């Protein structure tokens, strides 16, 4: 994984917010098994959580608008 955590967050938040990307596939590339494990840990514990935090409110608002716009209601409302 190259780049800082902040760079990864910025690169991932943009397609989520601009294009409604719903998921990403991550393949760690490193010279050693320890390097791959470190990269997976950073991805799971630093990058994914930060991206979720950065996009959570916007994603929830879009979901609510889509559901309301489609005429779908919750619990018989």
C-alpha positions in Angstrom: 0.0 0.0 0.0 1.5 3.3 -1.0 0.5 6.7 0.1 -0.6 8.0 3.5 -3.8 6.9 5.2 -5.1 10.4 4.4 -4.5 10.0 0.7 -6.3 6.7 0.7 -9.3 8.2 2.5 -9.5 11.0 0.0 -9.2 8.7 -2.9 -12.0 6.4 -1.6 -14.4 9.1 -0.3 -14.6 10.8 -3.7 -16.1 7.9 -5.7 -18.5 7.1 -2.8 -19.8 10.7 -2.7 -19.7 11.5 -6.4 -20.6 8.1 -8.0 -22.3 6.2 -5.1 -19.6 3.5 -5.2 -20.8 0.7 -2.8 -17.7 -1.3 -2.2 -14.0 -1.7 -2.9 -11.8 -4.7 -3.2 -8.4 -4.5 -1.6 -5.5 -6.7 -2.5 -2.4 -6.1 -0.3 0.8 -5.9 -2.3 3.9 -6.3 -0.2 7.2 -8.1 -0.4 6.7 -10.2 2.7 3.9 -11.9 4.5 4.5 -9.5 7.4 4.2 -6.6 5.0 0.9 -7.9 3.7 -0.4 -8.4 7.2 0.5 -4.9 8.1 -1.2 -3.5 5.0 -4.3 -5.5 5.7 -4.4 -4.2 9.3 -4.0 -0.6 8.1 -6.7 -1.1 5.6 -9.2 -2.6 8.0 -8.5 -0.5 11.1 -7.5 2.8 9.8 -8.7 3.4 6.3 -12.0 1.6 6.2 -13.2 3.1 9.5 -12.2 6.6 8.5 -13.9 6.3 5.1 -17.1 5.0 6.8 -17.0 7.9 9.2 -16.4 10.4 6.4 -19.2 9.1 4.2 -21.7 7.8 6.8 -23.9 10.9 7.1 -24.0 11.5 3.3 -24.7 7.9 2.5 -27.5 7.7 5.1 -29.1 10.9 3.7 -29.0 9.5 0.1 -30.5 6.2 1.2 -33.4 8.0 3.0 -34.0 10.2 -0.1 -33.9 7.2 -2.4 -36.4 5.2 -0.2 -38.7 8.1 0.1 -38.5 8.9 -3.6 -39.4 5.4 -4.5 -42.5 5.5 -2.3 -41.2 2.9 0.1 -42.1 3.2 3.8 -41.0 1.5 6.9 -43.2 -0.6 9.2 -46.5 0.2 7.4 -46.1 4.0 7.8 
